[in-house]
Amino acid sequence: IFNINVYPNPFNQEATLFIQSSNNNKTQVQIIDMMGNLVWNEQVNTNTTVAVGNDFANGTYIVKVLNETGEQTIHRMIKSN
């Protein structure tokens, strides 16, 4: 089981993603804009922080996290000025 935290949210420069998990493994993180475009797609380790969004346009994004066993969680984040 894992959990995703995005802070600050909304953000104006960059946001920090923290994917909390009971074991340290890799997850696939995809960030999708409201038009359905994949704007960020990386494999990251759980229980570490990742900075994202510095080059994103203002708007709402969906953060989708998929772990190695196929479980997924979805979170919304907003970039604004």
C-alpha positions in Angstrom: 0.0 0.0 0.0 1.3 3.5 -0.8 0.2 7.1 -0.5 1.1 10.2 -2.5 1.5 13.7 -1.0 1.8 16.8 -3.3 2.8 20.0 -1.6 2.3 22.8 -1.8 -0.9 22.4 -3.7 -1.8 24.7 -5.5 1.8 25.6 -6.3 3.3 28.5 -8.4 6.9 27.4 -9.0 7.3 23.7 -8.3 5.6 21.0 -6.3 7.1 18.3 -4.2 5.9 14.7 -4.7 6.4 12.3 -1.8 5.3 8.7 -2.4 5.1 6.9 0.9 5.2 3.1 0.9 5.9 0.4 3.4 8.7 -1.0 1.3 11.3 0.9 -0.7 10.6 0.1 -4.4 10.2 1.9 -7.7 6.9 3.4 -8.9 5.9 4.8 -12.3 4.7 8.4 -12.0 2.8 10.0 -14.8 1.6 13.6 -14.8 -1.2 14.4 -17.3 -2.7 17.7 -18.2 -6.4 18.3 -18.6 -6.1 17.8 -22.4 -4.8 14.3 -21.8 -1.2 15.1 -22.7 1.5 13.2 -20.8 3.7 16.0 -19.5 6.0 14.0 -17.1 6.7 10.3 -17.0 9.4 9.0 -14.7 10.2 6.0 -12.6 10.9 7.1 -9.0 11.8 5.5 -5.7 9.2 5.5 -2.9 9.9 7.3 0.3 11.9 10.0 -1.4 10.9 13.5 -2.6 10.8 14.6 -6.2 10.4 18.2 -7.4 8.1 18.7 -10.5 6.2 21.4 -12.3 8.8 24.1 -12.7 8.3 24.0 -16.5 4.5 23.3 -16.4 2.0 25.8 -17.7 -0.7 27.1 -15.3 -3.5 24.6 -14.9 -4.7 21.4 -13.3 -2.8 18.1 -13.6 -3.5 14.5 -12.7 -0.7 12.6 -11.0 -1.0 8.9 -11.5 1.3 6.5 -9.6 1.5 2.8 -10.4 3.6 0.5 -8.3 5.3 -2.8 -9.2 2.3 -4.9 -8.2 -0.2 -3.0 -10.4 -1.8 -0.9 -7.7 -2.4 2.7 -8.6 -3.4 5.9 -7.0 -4.4 9.2 -8.6 -4.0 12.7 -7.2 -4.8 16.2 -8.5 -2.4 19.1 -8.4 -2.8 22.7 -9.6 -0.3 25.2 -10.8 -1.2 28.9 -10.6 0.5 32.2 -10.3 
